Amino acid sequence: MRGFEPRTCSAREVKKEKMKSRLFLFAVFFGLLLTLVAQAQPDNLNHWVQYSGSYWFSPRWVATANLQYRTYQPVKDPRVIFTGAEASYNFKGAPVTLTTGYAHLFNRNYVTAEETDFTHENRLYQQIAIRGNLWKAGVTHRYQVEERWLTQGYHTRFRYSVALRIPLGPKELEVRPWYGILRNEVRVIVRDQPFDSNRVSGGLGYTFSKHLTLEGMWMSQLHGGGRHQHFTMFILKHDFGRME
């Protein structure tokens, strides 16, 4: 009687198994996403659309314009209109980027079910981003300081975020346009009760070319008072100029 001989899988079969595994992970992810949507309270579900256009003067210097439109309902019922611009410097030979910028926020908040009030914010910020790798994923640590002038007065806020960018698709492909996104951000304010909020987000991104990327995410935000908010997010990133 012959002993057991292990079966050798062909390259095509290996690819099929990898694809099945990824489809399973996608199914789990979207199942969790639908669960969160079902649990979210209607008044806590918000929507976020963003455009970031970056002009590269050189591989080191880049200027970026950021536009955000956040709403209580899809497309309509505005919540926040964010406009801003920033300048960044990428160090040669080191995975480090320094950024400074300015933003203006127009905020519309519900006081009652029928009544809203309007506030403005002017914001300066400085940040350092450090890039690296964690297994097969790219990881970015971002440290940011904000000087905020609000209707209620001035305060300083500190932000730290860690983000993973996980390539998806067979390794054999020269270009893998799909990638997964996982991100966590903590924000604290200089005051008696420093905790401001924590944001956890995850989703998918697609690279159309080196100039154009689209990301879709779900974000849950926990405020210092214990209140939760949830956001659907779509971010279009457009890079042009002397990138290389």
C-alpha positions as CSV (number, residue, x, y, z in Angstrom):
1,M,0.0,0.0,0.0
2,R,1.5,3.3,-1.0
3,G,1.8,6.1,1.5
4,F,0.1,9.4,1.3
5,E,1.6,11.7,-1.3
6,P,0.8,15.4,-0.9
7,R,-0.8,17.0,-3.9
8,T,1.1,19.9,-5.5
9,C,-1.1,22.9,-6.3
10,S,-0.7,24.7,-9.6
11,A,-0.1,28.5,-9.6
12,R,-3.7,29.0,-10.9
13,E,-5.1,27.0,-7.9
14,V,-3.0,29.0,-5.5
15,K,-4.4,32.2,-7.0
16,K,-7.9,30.9,-6.7
17,E,-7.4,30.0,-3.0
18,K,-6.0,33.5,-2.3
19,M,-8.9,35.1,-4.1
20,K,-11.4,33.1,-2.0
21,S,-9.6,34.2,1.2
22,R,-9.8,37.8,0.2
23,L,-13.5,37.5,-0.8
24,F,-14.2,36.0,2.6
25,L,-12.4,38.9,4.3
26,F,-14.3,41.4,2.3
27,A,-17.6,39.7,3.2
28,V,-16.7,39.8,6.9
29,F,-15.7,43.5,6.6
30,F,-18.9,44.5,4.9
31,G,-20.9,42.4,7.3
32,L,-19.5,44.4,10.2
33,L,-20.1,47.6,8.3
34,L,-23.8,46.8,7.8
35,T,-24.1,45.9,11.4
36,L,-22.7,49.3,12.4
37,V,-25.0,51.1,10.0
38,A,-28.0,49.2,11.5
39,Q,-27.0,50.1,15.0
40,A,-26.3,53.8,14.3
41,Q,-28.9,56.3,15.5
42,P,-30.4,58.3,12.6
43,D,-29.3,61.7,14.2
44,N,-25.7,60.3,14.7
45,L,-25.2,59.1,11.1
46,N,-23.3,61.8,9.0
47,H,-21.7,62.0,5.6
48,W,-18.3,63.3,4.5
49,V,-17.1,64.1,1.0
50,Q,-13.6,65.5,0.5
51,Y,-11.3,66.6,-2.3
52,S,-7.6,67.0,-1.8
53,G,-5.6,68.5,-4.8
54,S,-1.8,68.5,-4.5
55,Y,0.6,70.4,-6.8
56,W,4.2,69.1,-6.6
57,F,6.7,71.8,-7.3
58,S,9.4,69.1,-6.9
59,P,9.6,65.7,-5.3
60,R,10.3,67.6,-2.0
61,W,7.9,70.5,-2.0
62,V,4.1,70.2,-2.4
63,A,1.1,72.5,-1.9
64,T,-2.3,71.0,-1.2
65,A,-5.9,72.4,-1.2
66,N,-8.4,70.6,0.9
67,L,-12.2,70.9,0.6
68,Q,-14.7,69.0,2.8
69,Y,-18.5,69.0,2.7
70,R,-20.0,67.2,5.7
71,T,-23.8,66.7,5.9
72,Y,-26.4,65.2,8.3
73,Q,-28.1,63.6,5.3
74,P,-26.6,62.4,2.0
75,V,-25.7,65.5,-0.1
76,K,-28.2,67.8,1.7
77,D,-28.5,69.3,5.2
78,P,-25.0,70.8,5.6
79,R,-23.1,70.2,8.8
80,V,-19.5,71.5,8.1
81,I,-17.9,73.2,5.2
82,F,-14.1,73.0,5.5
83,T,-11.7,74.9,3.2
84,G,-7.9,74.8,3.8
85,A,-4.5,74.9,2.2
86,E,-1.1,73.5,3.4
87,A,2.5,73.3,2.3
88,S,4.6,70.2,2.9
89,Y,8.3,69.3,2.7
90,N,9.5,65.7,2.1
91,F,12.9,64.9,3.4
92,K,15.4,63.3,1.0
93,G,16.6,59.9,2.2
94,A,14.2,59.8,5.1
95,P,10.5,58.8,5.3
96,V,9.5,62.1,7.0
97,T,7.2,64.9,5.9
98,L,6.7,68.3,7.6
99,T,3.5,70.2,7.0
100,T,2.0,73.6,8.0
101,G,-1.4,74.8,7.0
102,Y,-4.5,76.9,7.6
103,A,-8.2,76.0,7.5
104,H,-11.5,77.7,7.9
105,L,-14.6,75.8,9.1
106,F,-18.2,76.9,8.8
107,N,-20.2,74.8,11.3
108,R,-24.0,74.3,11.3
109,N,-25.4,72.6,14.5
110,Y,-28.9,71.6,15.5
111,V,-30.0,73.3,18.8
112,T,-33.4,71.6,18.6
113,A,-35.0,69.3,16.0
114,E,-36.0,72.4,14.0
115,E,-33.5,75.1,15.0
116,T,-29.9,75.5,14.0
117,D,-27.1,77.8,14.9
118,F,-23.9,78.8,12.9
119,T,-20.3,79.1,14.1
120,H,-16.9,79.7,12.5
121,E,-13.5,78.4,13.2
122,N,-10.1,79.6,12.0
123,R,-7.3,77.1,12.4
124,L,-3.5,76.9,12.0
125,Y,-1.7,73.6,12.3
126,Q,1.7,72.0,12.1
127,Q,2.4,68.3,11.7
128,I,5.1,65.7,11.2
129,A,4.3,62.4,9.4
130,I,6.7,59.4,9.6
131,R,6.2,56.5,7.2
132,G,7.3,52.9,7.5
133,N,6.3,49.3,7.0
134,L,4.5,46.8,9.1
135,W,4.7,43.3,7.5
136,K,3.2,43.9,4.0
137,A,1.4,47.1,5.0
138,G,2.5,50.7,4.8
139,V,2.2,52.5,8.1
140,T,2.1,56.3,8.8
141,H,2.3,58.0,12.1
142,R,1.1,61.6,12.2
143,Y,1.6,64.1,15.0
144,Q,-0.3,67.4,14.7
145,V,-0.7,70.6,16.8
146,E,-3.6,72.9,16.1
147,E,-4.1,76.5,17.1
148,R,-7.9,77.0,17.0
149,W,-9.9,80.3,17.2
150,L,-13.6,79.4,17.8
151,T,-16.7,81.4,18.7
152,Q,-16.2,80.2,22.3
153,G,-12.6,81.3,22.4
154,Y,-9.1,80.0,21.7
155,H,-7.6,76.6,22.5
156,T,-4.8,74.3,21.5
157,R,-5.4,70.7,20.4
158,F,-3.0,67.8,19.8
159,R,-3.7,65.0,17.4
160,Y,-2.0,61.6,16.9
161,S,-3.0,59.1,14.2
162,V,-1.7,55.8,13.0
163,A,-2.8,54.5,9.6
164,L,-2.3,51.3,7.7
165,R,-2.4,50.9,3.9
166,I,-2.7,47.2,3.0
167,P,-2.2,46.2,-0.6
168,L,-4.9,43.8,-2.0
169,G,-4.7,41.4,-4.9
170,P,-2.2,38.8,-6.1
171,K,1.4,39.6,-5.5
172,E,2.2,38.5,-9.1
173,L,0.5,41.7,-10.4
174,E,2.9,44.5,-11.2
175,V,0.3,47.0,-10.1
176,R,-2.2,46.3,-7.4
177,P,-4.7,49.2,-7.5
178,W,-6.9,48.1,-4.6
179,Y,-5.8,48.6,-1.0
180,G,-7.4,48.4,2.4
181,I,-7.4,51.3,5.0
182,L,-7.3,51.1,8.8
183,R,-6.8,54.2,10.9
184,N,-7.1,55.4,14.5
185,E,-6.8,59.0,15.7
186,V,-6.8,60.4,19.2
187,R,-7.4,64.2,19.8
188,V,-6.8,66.0,23.1
189,I,-7.2,69.6,24.2
190,V,-5.2,71.7,26.7
191,R,-7.9,72.1,29.4
192,D,-9.1,70.5,32.6
193,Q,-10.7,67.5,30.8
194,P,-8.2,67.0,28.0
195,F,-9.9,64.1,26.0
196,D,-11.6,65.5,22.9
197,S,-12.4,62.5,20.7
198,N,-11.2,59.2,19.2
199,R,-11.8,58.3,15.6
200,V,-11.6,54.8,14.2
201,S,-12.0,54.2,10.5
202,G,-11.7,51.5,7.9
203,G,-12.4,51.1,4.2
204,L,-11.1,50.6,0.7
205,G,-9.1,52.7,-1.8
206,Y,-8.6,52.4,-5.5
207,T,-5.7,53.9,-7.4
208,F,-6.7,54.9,-11.0
209,S,-3.2,56.3,-11.7
210,K,-0.3,57.9,-9.9
211,H,-2.4,61.1,-10.2
212,L,-5.8,60.0,-9.0
213,T,-7.0,57.9,-6.0
214,L,-10.5,57.4,-4.5
215,E,-11.1,56.1,-1.0
216,G,-14.4,55.0,0.7
217,M,-14.5,54.5,4.4
218,W,-16.7,54.2,7.5
219,M,-15.6,56.2,10.6
220,S,-16.9,56.0,14.2
221,Q,-16.1,58.9,16.5
222,L,-16.3,58.8,20.3
223,H,-16.6,62.2,22.0
224,G,-15.3,63.1,25.4
225,G,-18.9,63.2,26.8
226,G,-19.4,59.6,25.7
227,R,-21.5,60.4,22.6
228,H,-20.9,58.4,19.4
229,Q,-21.1,59.6,15.8
230,H,-20.7,57.7,12.6
231,F,-19.6,58.9,9.1
232,T,-19.6,57.6,5.6
233,M,-16.6,59.1,3.9
234,F,-15.5,59.5,0.3
235,I,-12.2,61.1,-0.4
236,L,-10.8,62.0,-3.9
237,K,-7.0,62.6,-4.0
238,H,-5.6,64.4,-7.1
239,D,-1.8,64.8,-7.5
240,F,-0.2,66.7,-10.3
241,G,3.0,68.6,-11.1
242,R,6.6,67.4,-10.8
243,M,6.1,64.3,-8.6
244,E,9.3,62.7,-9.7
